[in-house]
Amino acid sequence: MKFFSNHKKTTAPETITSSCLNILLNRISSDLERKGYFWNVAWGIKRYESIILSKFIIDHSFESIFREEVSDEEKSAYYFISNKVFSSLFNEEFSEIGINYESMKSEIDKKIQDYFAAYNSTDESPNHYAQMYMVITKSQSPDVLKKEIDKQNVCLKFLRVNDKFSHMVPEYEKKLTCFEEKASAFKLAEVMLPHMMRSARHKMKDMNIKKLKSLSKKILKKENK
């Protein structure tokens, strides 16, 4: 019976990479629109940051799943596909506003490397996701925000019992709220990011590695002509 079959359906590398990138881009950019992030930047900036994060996630997924199965040449074939799919989608998204992949390549590559550095390993420590969120939004770290919250609370405690400074209370309350909102956003990110990475690994694991190996041979043959 098909239901009990152990047969694993695989998908062509370019098809699965393109599908995964598109799904991640839409899900991440949609999630970052939530008010709970208190990230008040234009939609286009969120879309830009989302597509770069999505590229990191599919590349990290490939590396974590297949690192023991593929040669350096086969890995290069994957990145040939990944970069091709990404550049095509990037240009489709941003060409209308005068931004293209080639002009942004250095910045994009650096940001992807920043994500790899932030994640650092396959160990899914929540701190890794906090570091990744800081790359996305350029937010201060949770530790820095906590110190600022503590400082604002101390200041407010003093101001509220001194009539001479009572007029400053609203200003410091506003500062406190701002820091608390920024700190709370990390809780959302630490749910969203691992979920996106698990989803990507689940999809990418069905990549047809035989077709990737075949592409690798074609690329090598072309380079050796």
PyMOL commands that place a pseudoatom at each C-alpha (Angstrom):
pseudoatom trace, name=CA, resn=MET, resi=1, chain=A, elem=C, hetatm=0, pos=[0.000, 0.000, 0.000]
pseudoatom trace, name=CA, resn=LYS, resi=2, chain=A, elem=C, hetatm=0, pos=[1.243, 3.527, -0.860]
pseudoatom trace, name=CA, resn=PHE, resi=3, chain=A, elem=C, hetatm=0, pos=[0.471, 4.824, 2.602]
pseudoatom trace, name=CA, resn=PHE, resi=4, chain=A, elem=C, hetatm=0, pos=[3.018, 2.453, 4.136]
pseudoatom trace, name=CA, resn=SER, resi=5, chain=A, elem=C, hetatm=0, pos=[5.594, 2.833, 1.377]
pseudoatom trace, name=CA, resn=ASN, resi=6, chain=A, elem=C, hetatm=0, pos=[9.144, 3.819, 2.371]
pseudoatom trace, name=CA, resn=HIS, resi=7, chain=A, elem=C, hetatm=0, pos=[9.682, 5.413, -1.017]
pseudoatom trace, name=CA, resn=LYS, resi=8, chain=A, elem=C, hetatm=0, pos=[10.939, 8.976, -0.599]
pseudoatom trace, name=CA, resn=LYS, resi=9, chain=A, elem=C, hetatm=0, pos=[9.800, 11.477, -3.160]
pseudoatom trace, name=CA, resn=THR, resi=10, chain=A, elem=C, hetatm=0, pos=[12.602, 13.779, -4.252]
pseudoatom trace, name=CA, resn=THR, resi=11, chain=A, elem=C, hetatm=0, pos=[12.520, 17.028, -6.144]
pseudoatom trace, name=CA, resn=ALA, resi=12, chain=A, elem=C, hetatm=0, pos=[14.889, 18.630, -8.663]
pseudoatom trace, name=CA, resn=PRO, resi=13, chain=A, elem=C, hetatm=0, pos=[17.379, 20.945, -6.880]
pseudoatom trace, name=CA, resn=GLU, resi=14, chain=A, elem=C, hetatm=0, pos=[16.367, 24.146, -8.683]
pseudoatom trace, name=CA, resn=THR, resi=15, chain=A, elem=C, hetatm=0, pos=[12.648, 23.471, -8.204]
pseudoatom trace, name=CA, resn=ILE, resi=16, chain=A, elem=C, hetatm=0, pos=[12.898, 22.828, -4.499]
pseudoatom trace, name=CA, resn=THR, resi=17, chain=A, elem=C, hetatm=0, pos=[15.328, 25.703, -3.896]
pseudoatom trace, name=CA, resn=SER, resi=18, chain=A, elem=C, hetatm=0, pos=[13.083, 28.163, -5.719]
pseudoatom trace, name=CA, resn=SER, resi=19, chain=A, elem=C, hetatm=0, pos=[9.948, 26.930, -3.957]
pseudoatom trace, name=CA, resn=CYS, resi=20, chain=A, elem=C, hetatm=0, pos=[11.550, 27.064, -0.530]
pseudoatom trace, name=CA, resn=LEU, resi=21, chain=A, elem=C, hetatm=0, pos=[12.987, 30.552, -1.080]
pseudoatom trace, name=CA, resn=ASN, resi=22, chain=A, elem=C, hetatm=0, pos=[9.628, 31.938, -2.204]
pseudoatom trace, name=CA, resn=ILE, resi=23, chain=A, elem=C, hetatm=0, pos=[7.739, 30.373, 0.698]
pseudoatom trace, name=CA, resn=LEU, resi=24, chain=A, elem=C, hetatm=0, pos=[10.234, 31.640, 3.256]
pseudoatom trace, name=CA, resn=LEU, resi=25, chain=A, elem=C, hetatm=0, pos=[10.271, 35.156, 1.806]
pseudoatom trace, name=CA, resn=ASN, resi=26, chain=A, elem=C, hetatm=0, pos=[6.504, 35.488, 2.019]
pseudoatom trace, name=CA, resn=ARG, resi=27, chain=A, elem=C, hetatm=0, pos=[6.177, 33.908, 5.457]
pseudoatom trace, name=CA, resn=ILE, resi=28, chain=A, elem=C, hetatm=0, pos=[9.023, 35.875, 7.040]
pseudoatom trace, name=CA, resn=SER, resi=29, chain=A, elem=C, hetatm=0, pos=[8.038, 39.242, 5.573]
pseudoatom trace, name=CA, resn=SER, resi=30, chain=A, elem=C, hetatm=0, pos=[4.447, 38.622, 6.650]
pseudoatom trace, name=CA, resn=ASP, resi=31, chain=A, elem=C, hetatm=0, pos=[5.525, 37.721, 10.192]
pseudoatom trace, name=CA, resn=LEU, resi=32, chain=A, elem=C, hetatm=0, pos=[7.725, 40.818, 10.496]
pseudoatom trace, name=CA, resn=GLU, resi=33, chain=A, elem=C, hetatm=0, pos=[4.645, 42.956, 9.781]
pseudoatom trace, name=CA, resn=ARG, resi=34, chain=A, elem=C, hetatm=0, pos=[3.207, 41.955, 13.155]
pseudoatom trace, name=CA, resn=LYS, resi=35, chain=A, elem=C, hetatm=0, pos=[2.861, 44.868, 15.570]
pseudoatom trace, name=CA, resn=GLY, resi=36, chain=A, elem=C, hetatm=0, pos=[4.567, 42.897, 18.310]
pseudoatom trace, name=CA, resn=TYR, resi=37, chain=A, elem=C, hetatm=0, pos=[7.969, 43.430, 16.681]
pseudoatom trace, name=CA, resn=PHE, resi=38, chain=A, elem=C, hetatm=0, pos=[7.655, 47.224, 17.047]
pseudoatom trace, name=CA, resn=TRP, resi=39, chain=A, elem=C, hetatm=0, pos=[9.946, 47.470, 14.017]
pseudoatom trace, name=CA, resn=ASN, resi=40, chain=A, elem=C, hetatm=0, pos=[8.745, 50.686, 12.439]
pseudoatom trace, name=CA, resn=VAL, resi=41, chain=A, elem=C, hetatm=0, pos=[10.428, 50.645, 9.042]
pseudoatom trace, name=CA, resn=ALA, resi=42, chain=A, elem=C, hetatm=0, pos=[8.998, 50.655, 5.525]
pseudoatom trace, name=CA, resn=TRP, resi=43, chain=A, elem=C, hetatm=0, pos=[7.497, 47.461, 4.075]
pseudoatom trace, name=CA, resn=GLY, resi=44, chain=A, elem=C, hetatm=0, pos=[10.188, 47.441, 1.371]
pseudoatom trace, name=CA, resn=ILE, resi=45, chain=A, elem=C, hetatm=0, pos=[12.966, 47.310, 3.965]
pseudoatom trace, name=CA, resn=LYS, resi=46, chain=A, elem=C, hetatm=0, pos=[11.280, 44.376, 5.706]
pseudoatom trace, name=CA, resn=ARG, resi=47, chain=A, elem=C, hetatm=0, pos=[10.938, 42.635, 2.336]
pseudoatom trace, name=CA, resn=TYR, resi=48, chain=A, elem=C, hetatm=0, pos=[14.621, 43.279, 1.569]
pseudoatom trace, name=CA, resn=GLU, resi=49, chain=A, elem=C, hetatm=0, pos=[15.767, 41.921, 4.925]
pseudoatom trace, name=CA, resn=SER, resi=50, chain=A, elem=C, hetatm=0, pos=[13.396, 38.947, 4.584]
pseudoatom trace, name=CA, resn=ILE, resi=51, chain=A, elem=C, hetatm=0, pos=[14.757, 37.806, 1.228]
pseudoatom trace, name=CA, resn=ILE, resi=52, chain=A, elem=C, hetatm=0, pos=[18.355, 37.879, 2.480]
pseudoatom trace, name=CA, resn=LEU, resi=53, chain=A, elem=C, hetatm=0, pos=[17.379, 35.980, 5.637]
pseudoatom trace, name=CA, resn=SER, resi=54, chain=A, elem=C, hetatm=0, pos=[15.537, 33.433, 3.463]
pseudoatom trace, name=CA, resn=LYS, resi=55, chain=A, elem=C, hetatm=0, pos=[18.687, 32.905, 1.364]
pseudoatom trace, name=CA, resn=PHE, resi=56, chain=A, elem=C, hetatm=0, pos=[20.688, 32.238, 4.520]
pseudoatom trace, name=CA, resn=ILE, resi=57, chain=A, elem=C, hetatm=0, pos=[18.103, 29.772, 5.797]
pseudoatom trace, name=CA, resn=ILE, resi=58, chain=A, elem=C, hetatm=0, pos=[18.014, 27.650, 2.613]
pseudoatom trace, name=CA, resn=ASP, resi=59, chain=A, elem=C, hetatm=0, pos=[21.825, 27.651, 2.371]
pseudoatom trace, name=CA, resn=HIS, resi=60, chain=A, elem=C, hetatm=0, pos=[22.180, 26.717, 6.040]
pseudoatom trace, name=CA, resn=SER, resi=61, chain=A, elem=C, hetatm=0, pos=[19.572, 23.989, 5.601]
pseudoatom trace, name=CA, resn=PHE, resi=62, chain=A, elem=C, hetatm=0, pos=[21.478, 22.516, 2.667]
pseudoatom trace, name=CA, resn=GLU, resi=63, chain=A, elem=C, hetatm=0, pos=[24.773, 22.618, 4.572]
pseudoatom trace, name=CA, resn=SER, resi=64, chain=A, elem=C, hetatm=0, pos=[23.299, 21.011, 7.694]
pseudoatom trace, name=CA, resn=ILE, resi=65, chain=A, elem=C, hetatm=0, pos=[21.494, 18.230, 5.804]
pseudoatom trace, name=CA, resn=PHE, resi=66, chain=A, elem=C, hetatm=0, pos=[23.926, 17.302, 3.043]
pseudoatom trace, name=CA, resn=ARG, resi=67, chain=A, elem=C, hetatm=0, pos=[27.391, 18.294, 4.254]
pseudoatom trace, name=CA, resn=GLU, resi=68, chain=A, elem=C, hetatm=0, pos=[28.398, 14.620, 4.639]
pseudoatom trace, name=CA, resn=GLU, resi=69, chain=A, elem=C, hetatm=0, pos=[26.829, 13.531, 1.348]
pseudoatom trace, name=CA, resn=VAL, resi=70, chain=A, elem=C, hetatm=0, pos=[28.229, 15.960, -1.193]
pseudoatom trace, name=CA, resn=SER, resi=71, chain=A, elem=C, hetatm=0, pos=[31.703, 16.806, -2.473]
pseudoatom trace, name=CA, resn=ASP, resi=72, chain=A, elem=C, hetatm=0, pos=[33.042, 20.341, -2.748]
pseudoatom trace, name=CA, resn=GLU, resi=73, chain=A, elem=C, hetatm=0, pos=[32.186, 20.292, -6.469]
pseudoatom trace, name=CA, resn=GLU, resi=74, chain=A, elem=C, hetatm=0, pos=[28.622, 19.205, -5.727]
pseudoatom trace, name=CA, resn=LYS, resi=75, chain=A, elem=C, hetatm=0, pos=[28.310, 21.899, -3.064]
pseudoatom trace, name=CA, resn=SER, resi=76, chain=A, elem=C, hetatm=0, pos=[29.456, 24.431, -5.654]
pseudoatom trace, name=CA, resn=ALA, resi=77, chain=A, elem=C, hetatm=0, pos=[26.703, 23.158, -7.963]
pseudoatom trace, name=CA, resn=TYR, resi=78, chain=A, elem=C, hetatm=0, pos=[24.157, 23.784, -5.223]
pseudoatom trace, name=CA, resn=TYR, resi=79, chain=A, elem=C, hetatm=0, pos=[25.396, 27.349, -4.715]
pseudoatom trace, name=CA, resn=PHE, resi=80, chain=A, elem=C, hetatm=0, pos=[25.281, 27.894, -8.469]
pseudoatom trace, name=CA, resn=ILE, resi=81, chain=A, elem=C, hetatm=0, pos=[21.563, 27.035, -8.303]
pseudoatom trace, name=CA, resn=SER, resi=82, chain=A, elem=C, hetatm=0, pos=[20.931, 28.899, -5.059]
pseudoatom trace, name=CA, resn=ASN, resi=83, chain=A, elem=C, hetatm=0, pos=[22.546, 32.103, -6.310]
pseudoatom trace, name=CA, resn=LYS, resi=84, chain=A, elem=C, hetatm=0, pos=[20.773, 31.859, -9.657]
pseudoatom trace, name=CA, resn=VAL, resi=85, chain=A, elem=C, hetatm=0, pos=[17.358, 31.412, -8.016]
pseudoatom trace, name=CA, resn=PHE, resi=86, chain=A, elem=C, hetatm=0, pos=[18.028, 34.137, -5.459]
pseudoatom trace, name=CA, resn=SER, resi=87, chain=A, elem=C, hetatm=0, pos=[19.302, 36.723, -7.966]
pseudoatom trace, name=CA, resn=SER, resi=88, chain=A, elem=C, hetatm=0, pos=[16.296, 36.114, -10.207]
pseudoatom trace, name=CA, resn=LEU, resi=89, chain=A, elem=C, hetatm=0, pos=[13.807, 36.546, -7.338]
pseudoatom trace, name=CA, resn=PHE, resi=90, chain=A, elem=C, hetatm=0, pos=[15.706, 39.539, -5.932]
pseudoatom trace, name=CA, resn=ASN, resi=91, chain=A, elem=C, hetatm=0, pos=[15.618, 41.348, -9.281]
pseudoatom trace, name=CA, resn=GLU, resi=92, chain=A, elem=C, hetatm=0, pos=[11.938, 40.501, -9.692]
pseudoatom trace, name=CA, resn=GLU, resi=93, chain=A, elem=C, hetatm=0, pos=[11.214, 42.028, -6.282]
pseudoatom trace, name=CA, resn=PHE, resi=94, chain=A, elem=C, hetatm=0, pos=[13.322, 45.186, -6.454]
pseudoatom trace, name=CA, resn=SER, resi=95, chain=A, elem=C, hetatm=0, pos=[14.096, 46.084, -10.088]
pseudoatom trace, name=CA, resn=GLU, resi=96, chain=A, elem=C, hetatm=0, pos=[11.137, 48.486, -10.218]
pseudoatom trace, name=CA, resn=ILE, resi=97, chain=A, elem=C, hetatm=0, pos=[12.769, 50.712, -7.599]
pseudoatom trace, name=CA, resn=GLY, resi=98, chain=A, elem=C, hetatm=0, pos=[16.168, 50.638, -9.307]
pseudoatom trace, name=CA, resn=ILE, resi=99, chain=A, elem=C, hetatm=0, pos=[17.846, 47.981, -7.136]
pseudoatom trace, name=CA, resn=ASN, resi=100, chain=A, elem=C, hetatm=0, pos=[19.405, 44.893, -8.694]
pseudoatom trace, name=CA, resn=TYR, resi=101, chain=A, elem=C, hetatm=0, pos=[21.315, 41.906, -7.397]
pseudoatom trace, name=CA, resn=GLU, resi=102, chain=A, elem=C, hetatm=0, pos=[24.663, 42.753, -8.990]
pseudoatom trace, name=CA, resn=SER, resi=103, chain=A, elem=C, hetatm=0, pos=[24.786, 46.228, -7.440]
pseudoatom trace, name=CA, resn=MET, resi=104, chain=A, elem=C, hetatm=0, pos=[23.900, 44.837, -3.983]
pseudoatom trace, name=CA, resn=LYS, resi=105, chain=A, elem=C, hetatm=0, pos=[25.865, 41.575, -4.136]
pseudoatom trace, name=CA, resn=SER, resi=106, chain=A, elem=C, hetatm=0, pos=[28.648, 42.604, -1.737]
pseudoatom trace, name=CA, resn=GLU, resi=107, chain=A, elem=C, hetatm=0, pos=[26.191, 43.844, 0.884]
pseudoatom trace, name=CA, resn=ILE, resi=108, chain=A, elem=C, hetatm=0, pos=[23.980, 40.751, 0.493]
pseudoatom trace, name=CA, resn=ASP, resi=109, chain=A, elem=C, hetatm=0, pos=[26.929, 38.345, 0.757]
pseudoatom trace, name=CA, resn=LYS, resi=110, chain=A, elem=C, hetatm=0, pos=[28.219, 40.121, 3.871]
pseudoatom trace, name=CA, resn=LYS, resi=111, chain=A, elem=C, hetatm=0, pos=[24.814, 39.963, 5.537]
pseudoatom trace, name=CA, resn=ILE, resi=112, chain=A, elem=C, hetatm=0, pos=[24.473, 36.242, 4.782]
pseudoatom trace, name=CA, resn=GLN, resi=113, chain=A, elem=C, hetatm=0, pos=[27.895, 35.666, 6.337]
pseudoatom trace, name=CA, resn=ASP, resi=114, chain=A, elem=C, hetatm=0, pos=[26.756, 37.683, 9.361]
pseudoatom trace, name=CA, resn=TYR, resi=115, chain=A, elem=C, hetatm=0, pos=[23.828, 35.275, 9.729]
pseudoatom trace, name=CA, resn=PHE, resi=116, chain=A, elem=C, hetatm=0, pos=[26.137, 32.275, 9.562]
pseudoatom trace, name=CA, resn=ALA, resi=117, chain=A, elem=C, hetatm=0, pos=[28.361, 33.886, 12.203]
pseudoatom trace, name=CA, resn=ALA, resi=118, chain=A, elem=C, hetatm=0, pos=[25.345, 34.683, 14.396]
pseudoatom trace, name=CA, resn=TYR, resi=119, chain=A, elem=C, hetatm=0, pos=[23.989, 31.164, 14.173]
pseudoatom trace, name=CA, resn=ASN, resi=120, chain=A, elem=C, hetatm=0, pos=[27.518, 29.741, 14.418]
pseudoatom trace, name=CA, resn=SER, resi=121, chain=A, elem=C, hetatm=0, pos=[26.512, 26.077, 14.652]
pseudoatom trace, name=CA, resn=THR, resi=122, chain=A, elem=C, hetatm=0, pos=[23.592, 23.656, 14.316]
pseudoatom trace, name=CA, resn=ASP, resi=123, chain=A, elem=C, hetatm=0, pos=[22.984, 23.866, 18.080]
pseudoatom trace, name=CA, resn=GLU, resi=124, chain=A, elem=C, hetatm=0, pos=[19.612, 25.635, 18.297]
pseudoatom trace, name=CA, resn=SER, resi=125, chain=A, elem=C, hetatm=0, pos=[20.335, 27.794, 21.313]
pseudoatom trace, name=CA, resn=PRO, resi=126, chain=A, elem=C, hetatm=0, pos=[17.787, 30.612, 21.697]
pseudoatom trace, name=CA, resn=ASN, resi=127, chain=A, elem=C, hetatm=0, pos=[20.724, 33.024, 21.905]
pseudoatom trace, name=CA, resn=HIS, resi=128, chain=A, elem=C, hetatm=0, pos=[21.521, 32.225, 18.277]
pseudoatom trace, name=CA, resn=TYR, resi=129, chain=A, elem=C, hetatm=0, pos=[18.110, 33.439, 17.248]
pseudoatom trace, name=CA, resn=ALA, resi=130, chain=A, elem=C, hetatm=0, pos=[18.514, 36.611, 19.285]
pseudoatom trace, name=CA, resn=GLN, resi=131, chain=A, elem=C, hetatm=0, pos=[21.774, 37.260, 17.452]
pseudoatom trace, name=CA, resn=MET, resi=132, chain=A, elem=C, hetatm=0, pos=[20.048, 36.643, 14.117]
pseudoatom trace, name=CA, resn=TYR, resi=133, chain=A, elem=C, hetatm=0, pos=[17.246, 39.038, 15.007]
pseudoatom trace, name=CA, resn=MET, resi=134, chain=A, elem=C, hetatm=0, pos=[19.846, 41.693, 15.782]
pseudoatom trace, name=CA, resn=VAL, resi=135, chain=A, elem=C, hetatm=0, pos=[21.272, 41.199, 12.270]
pseudoatom trace, name=CA, resn=ILE, resi=136, chain=A, elem=C, hetatm=0, pos=[17.786, 41.639, 10.766]
pseudoatom trace, name=CA, resn=THR, resi=137, chain=A, elem=C, hetatm=0, pos=[16.765, 44.773, 12.660]
pseudoatom trace, name=CA, resn=LYS, resi=138, chain=A, elem=C, hetatm=0, pos=[20.071, 46.171, 13.996]
pseudoatom trace, name=CA, resn=SER, resi=139, chain=A, elem=C, hetatm=0, pos=[18.423, 46.092, 17.415]
pseudoatom trace, name=CA, resn=GLN, resi=140, chain=A, elem=C, hetatm=0, pos=[20.363, 46.381, 20.640]
pseudoatom trace, name=CA, resn=SER, resi=141, chain=A, elem=C, hetatm=0, pos=[20.960, 43.052, 22.387]
pseudoatom trace, name=CA, resn=PRO, resi=142, chain=A, elem=C, hetatm=0, pos=[18.528, 41.706, 25.008]
pseudoatom trace, name=CA, resn=ASP, resi=143, chain=A, elem=C, hetatm=0, pos=[21.185, 42.297, 27.699]
pseudoatom trace, name=CA, resn=VAL, resi=144, chain=A, elem=C, hetatm=0, pos=[21.645, 45.939, 26.708]
pseudoatom trace, name=CA, resn=LEU, resi=145, chain=A, elem=C, hetatm=0, pos=[17.893, 46.454, 26.579]
pseudoatom trace, name=CA, resn=LYS, resi=146, chain=A, elem=C, hetatm=0, pos=[17.485, 44.901, 30.029]
pseudoatom trace, name=CA, resn=LYS, resi=147, chain=A, elem=C, hetatm=0, pos=[20.082, 47.299, 31.445]
pseudoatom trace, name=CA, resn=GLU, resi=148, chain=A, elem=C, hetatm=0, pos=[18.264, 50.223, 29.857]
pseudoatom trace, name=CA, resn=ILE, resi=149, chain=A, elem=C, hetatm=0, pos=[14.942, 49.034, 31.285]
pseudoatom trace, name=CA, resn=ASP, resi=150, chain=A, elem=C, hetatm=0, pos=[16.457, 48.715, 34.754]
pseudoatom trace, name=CA, resn=LYS, resi=151, chain=A, elem=C, hetatm=0, pos=[17.994, 52.188, 34.434]
pseudoatom trace, name=CA, resn=GLN, resi=152, chain=A, elem=C, hetatm=0, pos=[14.709, 53.777, 33.351]
pseudoatom trace, name=CA, resn=ASN, resi=153, chain=A, elem=C, hetatm=0, pos=[12.886, 52.098, 36.252]
pseudoatom trace, name=CA, resn=VAL, resi=154, chain=A, elem=C, hetatm=0, pos=[15.426, 53.501, 38.737]
pseudoatom trace, name=CA, resn=CYS, resi=155, chain=A, elem=C, hetatm=0, pos=[15.066, 56.974, 37.232]
pseudoatom trace, name=CA, resn=LEU, resi=156, chain=A, elem=C, hetatm=0, pos=[11.272, 56.783, 37.346]
pseudoatom trace, name=CA, resn=LYS, resi=157, chain=A, elem=C, hetatm=0, pos=[11.306, 55.648, 40.956]
pseudoatom trace, name=CA, resn=PHE, resi=158, chain=A, elem=C, hetatm=0, pos=[13.310, 58.755, 41.837]
pseudoatom trace, name=CA, resn=LEU, resi=159, chain=A, elem=C, hetatm=0, pos=[11.255, 61.144, 39.679]
pseudoatom trace, name=CA, resn=ARG, resi=160, chain=A, elem=C, hetatm=0, pos=[7.883, 59.963, 41.000]
pseudoatom trace, name=CA, resn=VAL, resi=161, chain=A, elem=C, hetatm=0, pos=[8.732, 60.843, 44.603]
pseudoatom trace, name=CA, resn=ASN, resi=162, chain=A, elem=C, hetatm=0, pos=[10.247, 64.244, 43.816]
pseudoatom trace, name=CA, resn=ASP, resi=163, chain=A, elem=C, hetatm=0, pos=[7.752, 66.953, 42.948]
pseudoatom trace, name=CA, resn=LYS, resi=164, chain=A, elem=C, hetatm=0, pos=[10.436, 69.113, 41.324]
pseudoatom trace, name=CA, resn=PHE, resi=165, chain=A, elem=C, hetatm=0, pos=[11.000, 66.458, 38.664]
pseudoatom trace, name=CA, resn=SER, resi=166, chain=A, elem=C, hetatm=0, pos=[7.480, 65.107, 38.294]
pseudoatom trace, name=CA, resn=HIS, resi=167, chain=A, elem=C, hetatm=0, pos=[7.119, 66.861, 34.925]
pseudoatom trace, name=CA, resn=MET, resi=168, chain=A, elem=C, hetatm=0, pos=[9.825, 64.511, 33.556]
pseudoatom trace, name=CA, resn=VAL, resi=169, chain=A, elem=C, hetatm=0, pos=[7.888, 61.343, 34.408]
pseudoatom trace, name=CA, resn=PRO, resi=170, chain=A, elem=C, hetatm=0, pos=[5.972, 61.065, 31.078]
pseudoatom trace, name=CA, resn=GLU, resi=171, chain=A, elem=C, hetatm=0, pos=[9.206, 61.386, 29.093]
pseudoatom trace, name=CA, resn=TYR, resi=172, chain=A, elem=C, hetatm=0, pos=[10.900, 58.580, 31.048]
pseudoatom trace, name=CA, resn=GLU, resi=173, chain=A, elem=C, hetatm=0, pos=[7.779, 56.421, 30.936]
pseudoatom trace, name=CA, resn=LYS, resi=174, chain=A, elem=C, hetatm=0, pos=[7.826, 56.748, 27.155]
pseudoatom trace, name=CA, resn=LYS, resi=175, chain=A, elem=C, hetatm=0, pos=[11.493, 55.717, 27.054]
pseudoatom trace, name=CA, resn=LEU, resi=176, chain=A, elem=C, hetatm=0, pos=[10.765, 52.747, 29.306]
pseudoatom trace, name=CA, resn=THR, resi=177, chain=A, elem=C, hetatm=0, pos=[7.886, 51.597, 27.095]
pseudoatom trace, name=CA, resn=CYS, resi=178, chain=A, elem=C, hetatm=0, pos=[10.086, 51.847, 24.010]
pseudoatom trace, name=CA, resn=PHE, resi=179, chain=A, elem=C, hetatm=0, pos=[12.818, 49.666, 25.539]
pseudoatom trace, name=CA, resn=GLU, resi=180, chain=A, elem=C, hetatm=0, pos=[10.260, 47.150, 26.852]
pseudoatom trace, name=CA, resn=GLU, resi=181, chain=A, elem=C, hetatm=0, pos=[8.682, 46.861, 23.404]
pseudoatom trace, name=CA, resn=LYS, resi=182, chain=A, elem=C, hetatm=0, pos=[12.045, 46.265, 21.748]
pseudoatom trace, name=CA, resn=ALA, resi=183, chain=A, elem=C, hetatm=0, pos=[12.898, 43.610, 24.335]
pseudoatom trace, name=CA, resn=SER, resi=184, chain=A, elem=C, hetatm=0, pos=[9.565, 41.823, 23.906]
pseudoatom trace, name=CA, resn=ALA, resi=185, chain=A, elem=C, hetatm=0, pos=[10.139, 41.554, 20.136]
pseudoatom trace, name=CA, resn=PHE, resi=186, chain=A, elem=C, hetatm=0, pos=[12.921, 39.033, 20.768]
pseudoatom trace, name=CA, resn=LYS, resi=187, chain=A, elem=C, hetatm=0, pos=[10.353, 36.588, 22.159]
pseudoatom trace, name=CA, resn=LEU, resi=188, chain=A, elem=C, hetatm=0, pos=[8.503, 36.626, 18.842]
pseudoatom trace, name=CA, resn=ALA, resi=189, chain=A, elem=C, hetatm=0, pos=[11.730, 36.242, 16.876]
pseudoatom trace, name=CA, resn=GLU, resi=190, chain=A, elem=C, hetatm=0, pos=[12.811, 33.294, 19.020]
pseudoatom trace, name=CA, resn=VAL, resi=191, chain=A, elem=C, hetatm=0, pos=[9.603, 31.517, 18.016]
pseudoatom trace, name=CA, resn=MET, resi=192, chain=A, elem=C, hetatm=0, pos=[9.516, 32.555, 14.358]
pseudoatom trace, name=CA, resn=LEU, resi=193, chain=A, elem=C, hetatm=0, pos=[13.154, 31.923, 13.384]
pseudoatom trace, name=CA, resn=PRO, resi=194, chain=A, elem=C, hetatm=0, pos=[13.529, 28.297, 14.539]
pseudoatom trace, name=CA, resn=HIS, resi=195, chain=A, elem=C, hetatm=0, pos=[10.139, 27.530, 13.004]
pseudoatom trace, name=CA, resn=MET, resi=196, chain=A, elem=C, hetatm=0, pos=[11.298, 28.895, 9.631]
pseudoatom trace, name=CA, resn=MET, resi=197, chain=A, elem=C, hetatm=0, pos=[14.545, 26.948, 9.834]
pseudoatom trace, name=CA, resn=ARG, resi=198, chain=A, elem=C, hetatm=0, pos=[12.797, 23.690, 10.689]
pseudoatom trace, name=CA, resn=SER, resi=199, chain=A, elem=C, hetatm=0, pos=[10.332, 24.202, 7.832]
pseudoatom trace, name=CA, resn=ALA, resi=200, chain=A, elem=C, hetatm=0, pos=[13.168, 24.833, 5.380]
pseudoatom trace, name=CA, resn=ARG, resi=201, chain=A, elem=C, hetatm=0, pos=[15.099, 21.737, 6.481]
pseudoatom trace, name=CA, resn=HIS, resi=202, chain=A, elem=C, hetatm=0, pos=[11.960, 19.633, 6.158]
pseudoatom trace, name=CA, resn=LYS, resi=203, chain=A, elem=C, hetatm=0, pos=[11.498, 20.822, 2.576]
pseudoatom trace, name=CA, resn=MET, resi=204, chain=A, elem=C, hetatm=0, pos=[15.150, 20.893, 1.490]
pseudoatom trace, name=CA, resn=LYS, resi=205, chain=A, elem=C, hetatm=0, pos=[15.815, 17.330, 2.656]
pseudoatom trace, name=CA, resn=ASP, resi=206, chain=A, elem=C, hetatm=0, pos=[13.727, 16.112, -0.297]
pseudoatom trace, name=CA, resn=MET, resi=207, chain=A, elem=C, hetatm=0, pos=[16.225, 17.538, -2.798]
pseudoatom trace, name=CA, resn=ASN, resi=208, chain=A, elem=C, hetatm=0, pos=[17.281, 15.047, -5.452]
pseudoatom trace, name=CA, resn=ILE, resi=209, chain=A, elem=C, hetatm=0, pos=[21.022, 14.808, -4.792]
pseudoatom trace, name=CA, resn=LYS, resi=210, chain=A, elem=C, hetatm=0, pos=[21.599, 12.612, -7.851]
pseudoatom trace, name=CA, resn=LYS, resi=211, chain=A, elem=C, hetatm=0, pos=[20.488, 15.494, -10.066]
pseudoatom trace, name=CA, resn=LEU, resi=212, chain=A, elem=C, hetatm=0, pos=[22.808, 17.809, -8.150]
pseudoatom trace, name=CA, resn=LYS, resi=213, chain=A, elem=C, hetatm=0, pos=[25.692, 15.431, -8.766]
pseudoatom trace, name=CA, resn=SER, resi=214, chain=A, elem=C, hetatm=0, pos=[24.797, 15.323, -12.452]
pseudoatom trace, name=CA, resn=LEU, resi=215, chain=A, elem=C, hetatm=0, pos=[24.782, 19.126, -12.629]
pseudoatom trace, name=CA, resn=SER, resi=216, chain=A, elem=C, hetatm=0, pos=[28.144, 19.216, -10.885]
pseudoatom trace, name=CA, resn=LYS, resi=217, chain=A, elem=C, hetatm=0, pos=[29.643, 17.002, -13.583]
pseudoatom trace, name=CA, resn=LYS, resi=218, chain=A, elem=C, hetatm=0, pos=[28.207, 19.209, -16.333]
pseudoatom trace, name=CA, resn=ILE, resi=219, chain=A, elem=C, hetatm=0, pos=[29.669, 22.341, -14.730]
pseudoatom trace, name=CA, resn=LEU, resi=220, chain=A, elem=C, hetatm=0, pos=[33.094, 20.705, -14.345]
pseudoatom trace, name=CA, resn=LYS, resi=221, chain=A, elem=C, hetatm=0, pos=[32.999, 19.497, -17.931]
pseudoatom trace, name=CA, resn=LYS, resi=222, chain=A, elem=C, hetatm=0, pos=[32.165, 23.001, -19.141]
pseudoatom trace, name=CA, resn=GLU, resi=223, chain=A, elem=C, hetatm=0, pos=[34.939, 24.572, -17.040]
pseudoatom trace, name=CA, resn=ASN, resi=224, chain=A, elem=C, hetatm=0, pos=[37.514, 22.071, -18.381]
pseudoatom trace, name=CA, resn=LYS, resi=225, chain=A, elem=C, hetatm=0, pos=[36.763, 22.783, -22.049]
for i in range(1, 225): cmd.bond("trace and resi %d" % i, "trace and resi %d" % (i + 1))
show_as sticks, trace
zoom trace
